[in-house]
């Protein structure tokens, strides 16, 4: 038989097929690891030639009775898995059947070659059969499977599109189609993966993948991430993904439930605690936020980000002395980090607003200007850290008009420390 081409050894090919068949629900296990194909030009999907040596058996004198005899002989061989012996009978029927009565032989022949591990021959049979009988589902299945295995998603897609058309409730076909669309960077992957989720709402992994696919194509995945979480609120990964998606959109109240669900499963999950604190802070529930920050610091006392978050929260509560103490702790952890200086600048700035609000006359005083100068000084220190340099420099310029002028200094005898009682905490 011509066209006896296999991928390496037969064992390798069969092993690869098994992997594909058993792993359909996990095809997207890591979307980041999938390479989006850059396909240029037309891909050759059909074999170069569909002609085989069996075409020589074509004859106008073959009767339906003879076809029936060959089919009976082939069926017996097929039943006992004697595929090599069944193949010639099926080919004789295939090349001589002009009525379509024996169109099933295309599927039988494809199965024979498939079981014998002759993929090229499988594709020849599939393409010949589909030219005459495009509704043969099993032929689409084999052709799509082999094209995907060969790394030709563009060629595999039409076959899986046909499969989902004829078997719309088959989840594995939709899952594979979504995978193929994603590989070719086709936004139809969203619709296909949504179908997977609709067919099995309890499949947490499918919901997670839908969110990732939507995000890849620039769509808001929040609803998909929420559904993935609701399908299984004990799944930490999905709860974190949903919580972060809600938090990133400023939906602080919505973010709380998934992060609390994480803590039910992992009580010392400090990232979930931090997001809860930030969510409550976004809701202006600062005391609750501080409870979570303090809990993190009991586990990770040198967590510089949480030390700074704690300082910032106390600053917003106008507890400036406590806020400064947490900034100092953060500086000791990492003296070169610009974040503590950025937070201290915020604390100074908040204190000016607080002190001005306490006065009857809303007027910028020399003491206020001195504190703004301290704010500017902290920003200059923060600018030494490349991570905060741009933002710090931008804010330094903003505070320039608010700092003491030479005339201010002359009038106040170059005093550099505020003496307003409201700023007494600075001198402690």
C-alpha positions in Angstrom: 0.0 0.0 0.0 1.5 3.4 -1.0 1.4 6.3 1.5 2.4 4.2 4.5 3.8 7.2 6.3 3.9 7.4 10.1 5.2 10.0 12.6 8.4 8.5 13.8 7.6 5.1 15.4 4.1 3.7 15.7 4.4 3.7 19.5 5.1 7.5 19.6 2.2 8.3 17.4 -0.2 6.1 19.3 1.0 7.5 22.6 0.4 11.1 21.3 -3.1 10.2 20.3 -3.8 8.8 23.7 -2.6 12.0 25.3 -4.9 14.1 23.2 -7.9 11.9 23.8 -7.6 11.8 27.6 -6.6 15.4 28.1 -9.3 17.4 26.2 -10.7 19.0 29.4 -7.2 20.3 30.2 -6.1 21.5 26.8 -5.5 25.1 28.1 -3.8 24.1 31.3 -1.5 27.0 31.0 -2.6 29.5 28.3 0.7 31.5 28.8 2.6 28.4 27.6 0.6 28.2 24.3 2.2 29.7 21.3 -0.1 31.7 19.1 0.7 30.7 15.6 1.7 33.3 13.1 0.2 31.7 9.9 1.1 33.3 6.6 -0.3 32.2 3.3 -2.4 29.2 2.6 -1.9 26.0 4.5 -2.0 22.8 2.5 -4.6 20.7 4.4 -5.4 17.9 1.9 -2.9 15.3 0.8 -1.1 16.2 -2.4 -2.8 13.3 -4.1 -5.9 11.3 -3.2 -5.1 8.6 -5.8 -4.0 5.2 -4.6 -3.0 1.9 -6.1 -6.5 0.6 -5.4 -8.1 2.9 -8.0 -7.0 0.3 -10.6 -9.8 -2.0 -9.4 -12.4 0.5 -10.6 -14.7 -1.3 -13.1 -18.1 -0.6 -14.6 -18.9 -4.3 -14.5 -19.0 -4.7 -10.7 -22.5 -5.5 -9.5 -24.3 -4.6 -6.3 -24.2 -8.3 -5.4 -20.5 -8.4 -5.7 -20.2 -5.2 -3.5 -22.3 -7.0 -0.9 -20.1 -10.0 -0.9 -17.0 -7.9 -0.5 -18.6 -6.0 2.3 -19.5 -9.2 4.2 -15.9 -10.5 3.8 -14.5 -7.1 5.0 -16.9 -7.0 8.0 -15.7 -10.4 9.2 -12.1 -9.4 9.0 -12.8 -6.1 10.7 -14.8 -7.8 13.5 -11.7 -9.8 14.4 -9.4 -6.8 14.0 -7.7 -8.2 10.9 -7.5 -4.7 9.5 -4.8 -5.5 6.9 -7.0 -8.2 5.4 -10.1 -6.0 5.5 -8.6 -3.0 3.7 -8.5 -4.5 0.1 -12.2 -5.4 0.3 -13.2 -2.0 1.6 -11.1 -0.3 -1.2 -12.7 -2.4 -3.9 -16.1 -1.3 -2.6 -15.1 2.3 -2.2 -13.9 2.7 -5.8 -16.8 0.8 -7.3 -19.8 2.0 -5.3 -21.6 4.6 -7.4 -24.9 4.7 -5.4 -23.7 5.6 -1.9 -25.2 2.5 -0.5 -21.9 1.5 1.0 -20.7 5.0 2.1 -20.0 3.6 5.5 -16.8 1.9 4.1 -15.0 5.3 4.2 -15.4 5.3 8.0 -14.5 1.6 8.3 -11.4 2.1 6.1 -10.3 5.2 8.0 -10.6 3.2 11.2 -8.5 0.4 9.8 -5.7 2.8 8.9 -6.1 4.6 12.2 -5.7 1.3 14.1 -2.7 0.3 12.0 -1.1 3.7 12.6 -1.0 4.9 9.0 -2.0 8.6 9.4 -1.4 9.7 5.8 -3.7 6.9 4.6 -6.3 8.0 7.1 -6.3 11.5 5.7 -6.6 10.3 2.1 -9.7 8.3 3.0 -11.2 11.1 5.0 -10.8 13.7 2.2 -12.1 11.3 -0.5 -15.1 10.5 1.7 -15.9 14.1 2.7 -15.8 15.2 -0.9 -18.8 12.9 -1.5 -20.4 12.8 1.9 -19.6 15.9 4.0 -21.9 14.8 6.7 -19.8 11.9 7.7 -19.1 12.8 11.3 -16.5 10.1 12.0 -14.4 11.2 9.0 -14.4 14.8 10.4 -13.3 13.4 13.7 -10.3 11.5 12.3 -9.2 14.3 9.9 -9.5 16.9 12.7 -7.6 14.8 15.2 -4.8 14.1 12.8 -4.4 17.7 11.6 -4.3 18.9 15.2 -1.7 16.3 16.0 0.4 17.4 13.1 0.3 21.0 14.4 -2.1 22.2 11.7 -4.8 24.0 13.7 -6.1 25.9 10.7 -6.7 22.5 8.9 -8.2 21.0 12.0 -10.7 23.8 12.7 -13.2 23.1 9.8 -13.5 19.5 10.9 -14.2 20.4 14.5 -16.7 23.1 13.4 -18.5 20.3 11.5 -18.3 18.1 14.6 -20.0 20.7 16.8 -22.6 21.3 14.2 -23.6 17.6 14.1 -22.9 16.9 17.8 -23.7 20.2 19.5 -23.9 18.7 23.0 -20.5 17.1 22.9 -18.3 19.1 25.3 -15.0 17.6 24.2 -15.5 18.9 20.6 -16.3 22.4 21.8 -13.3 22.3 24.1 -11.0 21.3 21.3 -12.4 23.9 19.0 -11.9 26.6 21.5 -8.3 25.4 21.8 -7.8 25.5 18.1 -9.3 29.0 17.7 -7.0 30.2 20.5 -3.9 28.7 18.8 -4.8 30.7 15.6 -5.5 33.8 17.6 -9.2 33.7 16.6 -11.6 35.5 18.9 -14.2 32.8 18.2 -12.3 30.9 21.0 -14.4 32.9 23.5 -17.7 31.7 22.1 -16.5 28.1 21.8 -15.2 28.1 25.4 -18.4 29.7 26.6 -20.3 26.8 25.1 -18.1 24.4 27.1 -19.0 26.3 30.3 -22.7 26.2 29.4 -22.6 22.5 28.8 -21.0 21.8 32.1 -21.4 24.7 34.6 -19.7 22.6 37.3 -16.4 22.5 35.4 -14.4 25.0 37.3 -11.4 24.7 35.0 -13.5 25.5 32.0 -14.7 28.7 33.6 -11.2 29.7 34.5 -10.1 29.2 31.0 -12.9 31.2 29.6 -11.8 34.2 31.7 -8.2 33.8 30.5 -9.3 33.6 26.9 -11.5 36.7 27.3 -8.7 38.6 28.8 -6.3 37.5 26.0 -8.7 39.0 23.4 -9.2 42.2 25.4 -12.6 41.5 26.9 -13.6 42.0 30.5 -13.3 38.6 32.1 -14.9 39.6 35.4 -18.2 37.8 34.9 -16.4 34.6 33.8 -14.1 34.7 36.8 -17.1 35.2 39.1 -18.9 32.2 37.6 -15.7 30.1 38.0 -15.6 31.1 41.7 -19.3 30.5 42.3 -19.0 27.0 40.8 -16.6 26.1 43.5 -16.0 28.6 46.3 -13.3 26.3 47.8 -11.0 26.7 44.8 -8.3 29.1 46.0 -6.9 29.9 42.5 -10.3 30.9 41.1 -11.2 32.9 44.2 -8.0 34.9 44.0 -8.5 35.5 40.2 -12.1 36.7 40.8 -11.1 38.8 43.8 -8.2 40.5 42.0 -10.4 41.2 38.9 -13.0 42.8 41.0 -10.4 44.8 43.0 -8.6 46.0 39.9 -11.9 47.5 38.7 -12.5 49.3 41.9 -15.3 46.9 43.0 -14.0 46.7 46.5 -17.2 45.4 48.1 -17.5 42.7 45.5 -13.8 41.6 46.0 -14.3 40.9 49.7 -16.3 37.7 49.4 -13.7 35.7 47.3 -10.8 36.8 49.4 -12.6 35.7 52.5 -13.3 32.4 50.8 -9.6 32.0 50.3 -8.9 32.5 54.0 -11.4 29.8 54.9 -9.3 27.4 52.9 -5.9 28.9 53.8 -6.1 31.0 57.0 -2.5 32.3 56.6 -2.8 33.3 52.9 -1.2 36.8 53.4 -1.9 37.9 49.8 -5.6 37.4 50.4 -5.3 39.3 53.7 -3.6 42.2 52.0 -6.2 42.4 49.3 -8.9 42.3 51.9 -7.2 45.1 53.8 -6.9 47.2 50.6 -10.6 46.5 49.7 -11.8 47.6 53.1 -9.5 50.7 52.8 -11.2 51.4 49.5 -14.5 51.3 51.3 -13.1 53.7 53.9 -13.3 51.1 56.6 -9.8 51.8 57.8 -10.0 50.0 61.2 -11.0 46.8 59.5 -8.3 47.2 57.0 -5.7 47.6 59.8 -6.9 44.4 61.4 -5.9 42.5 58.3 -2.6 44.4 58.0 -1.7 43.6 61.6 -2.5 40.0 61.1 -0.1 39.8 58.1 2.6 41.5 60.1 2.3 38.8 62.8 3.2 36.3 60.1 5.6 38.5 58.0 6.9 41.3 60.3 9.3 42.4 57.6 6.7 42.8 54.8 7.6 46.3 53.7 4.5 46.8 51.5 2.2 46.0 54.4 4.2 48.1 56.8 3.6 51.0 54.4 0.0 50.2 53.9 -0.4 50.3 57.7 1.3 53.6 57.9 -0.8 55.0 55.2 -4.0 53.9 56.9 -3.0 55.4 60.2 -2.2 58.6 58.3 -5.7 58.7 56.9 -7.0 58.3 60.5 -4.9 61.3 61.5 -2.9 59.2 63.9 0.3 60.6 62.5 2.7 59.4 65.3 1.7 55.8 64.8 1.8 56.2 61.1 5.4 57.5 61.2 6.5 54.6 63.4 5.4 52.1 60.8 7.3 54.1 58.1 10.4 54.0 60.2 10.0 50.2 60.6 9.7 49.9 56.8 12.9 52.0 56.3 14.8 49.7 58.6 13.7 46.7 56.6 15.0 48.2 53.3 16.8 51.6 53.6 17.1 51.9 49.8 13.4 51.4 49.1 11.5 54.5 47.9 8.1 53.4 49.1 8.4 54.4 52.8 9.4 57.9 51.6 6.5 58.1 49.3 4.2 57.1 52.2 5.8 59.5 54.6 5.2 62.3 52.1 1.5 61.3 52.0 1.4 61.4 55.8 2.9 64.9 55.9 0.5 66.1 53.2 -2.5 64.6 55.0 -1.4 66.3 58.2 -1.5 69.7 56.5 -5.1 69.1 55.3 -6.0 68.0 58.8 -4.5 71.0 60.5 -6.0 73.5 58.0 -9.4 72.0 58.5 -9.2 72.6 62.3 -8.7 76.3 61.8 -11.4 78.9 61.3 -9.4 80.6 58.6 -8.5 78.4 55.7 -5.2 80.0 54.9 -1.8 78.4 54.2 0.5 79.3 57.1 4.3 79.3 57.3 4.1 76.1 59.4 2.0 74.5 56.7 4.7 75.5 54.2 7.4 73.9 56.4 5.5 70.7 56.5 5.0 70.8 52.7 8.8 71.3 52.5 9.2 68.1 54.6 6.9 66.4 52.1 9.1 67.5 49.3 12.2 66.3 51.1 10.7 62.8 51.4 9.9 62.8 47.7 13.5 63.7 46.9 14.6 60.7 48.9 12.1 58.5 47.1 13.4 59.7 43.7 16.7 57.8 44.4 14.7 54.6 43.9 14.2 54.0 40.1 10.9 52.3 40.9 9.4 55.6 42.2 11.6 58.2 40.6 9.2 59.4 37.9 6.2 59.8 40.3 8.4 61.4 43.0 9.9 63.9 40.6 6.5 64.9 39.3 5.1 65.5 42.7 8.2 67.5 43.8 7.4 70.0 41.1 3.8 70.2 42.3 4.8 71.1 45.8 7.3 73.8 44.8 4.8 76.7 45.0 3.7 75.5 48.5 7.1 75.6 50.2 8.5 78.7 52.0 9.8 81.5 49.8 12.9 83.5 50.8 10.6 86.2 52.0 8.8 83.7 54.2 12.0 82.5 55.8 13.2 86.1 56.4 10.0 87.1 58.0 10.1 84.0 60.3 13.9 84.2 61.1 14.6 81.1 59.1 12.7 78.9 61.5 12.7 75.3 60.1 10.5 73.5 62.6 6.8 74.1 62.8 5.5 75.4 66.1 1.8 75.0 65.5 0.5 72.7 68.2 -1.3 70.7 65.5 2.2 69.6 64.2 3.6 68.8 67.6 3.9 65.1 66.6 6.6 66.0 64.1 8.9 67.3 66.9 8.4 64.2 69.1 
